[in-house]
């Protein structure tokens, strides 16, 4: 999955769903969202006539927090060089609930806390 994230231009066809934010659109493969999020699993696997490939994000995450979320979706890691603040931890804790994330091992919240503690 991390390969899809890192080779963004090569794998554009694999990214078949858009999460639209305030100023930017983020493209994801539906399969990854289904694997990581109960919210999107329910959306994609429910029997419905709606076959849209775009949704507006109402999570109210900052751009920095959303980028951390995006990287974690693909890699199960926090990107190197990212400074974690208490504000980001609080935002992403709410985001974990909003996106109904499957808390795989290692889970996003634990990674954030560990990185925050190791910075200080």
N, C-alpha and C positions, 0 to 999 in steps of 0.2 A: 504494500500500500504506500509506503514511503516513496517508492520508486515513482509512483503516479504523481505524487506531490512534487518531487524534486525535478522530474522531467516534464514540467508543465506544458510546454509547447508540443512535445511529442505525443502526449496522451490526451489531447483535447477531446477526441472522440469518446473516450472512456468516461468523461465527465458529462453526464446526461441530465443533471439537475442543477438549478441555480437557486442560491439563497441570496435574495436581494436585500442589501442594507442601505443605509442612508445615501452614501455616495458611491458605492461599489457593488458589483455583483461577484459572488464567489461560486465557482463551479465545482461540483462534487459528483462522483459516481454514486448512483442510487444504492448500489450494493454496499458501499462502505457506510452510508448513512443508515441503511437497514441493519447492518451488523452492530453499529455503535449506539443507536438512538431508538428508544421505544416510540418516541413521537413520530419519527419518520417511518419506522416499521409499520406502525398502525396506518399511517397515511398511504404508504405505497402498497401494502398488502390487503387493504380493505377492499371489499367489492363495491366499486363506485364507478360512475360514469366520468368522473373528473380525471383526466389523463394529463393534467398540466405538468410542465417540467420546471415550474418556477414558484417560489413562495417568498413572501416578504417576512423578514426576520423582525419580530417584535420583542426580542429578548432584552433590548436596551443595554447590551454589552458595548463597552467602548471598542474602538477599532483594534487597539492593542490586545484586549482580552479576546476578541473574536479571532484574531490571528493566532493566538496561543491555542484556542479551541480548534481552529482549522488544522494547525500542524499536528496536534494531538490526535485528531480524527484519523489522520494518515499514518502516524508513526508510533503512537502510544508513548510519546516522549515530549518533553519540553525543549523547544529549540535552544541551542547553545547561544549564549550572549544576551538572552532576555533577562531583564531586571524584573524580579517579582516583588510587588508591593502588597501591603495589606489590602489596599483598594482592589487590586486585581484578584486577590484571593476571594474577597467578598463578592465581587461581581461574578466570578466563575463558579462560586458555590451556588449562587442563584441560577446561573446558566446551566449548571449540571441538572438542576431540577427542571428548568424550563424545557431543555432538550431531551429530558428523560434518558440521560446517557446510561448505557450499560457500563457499569463500573468494573471493567476488566482489570486484570492485574498486569502492570501497575495502573491504578486508577488516577484520573486527572487530579483530583483533590489532594491525594497523598503526594503526588509528584510536586504539586505547587508548594505544599507545606515543607517538604524536604528541601526544595530549592531555596525557599525563603529562609529557612533556618540555617542553611549552609552559607548564605550570603552574609548573614549577620554575625 
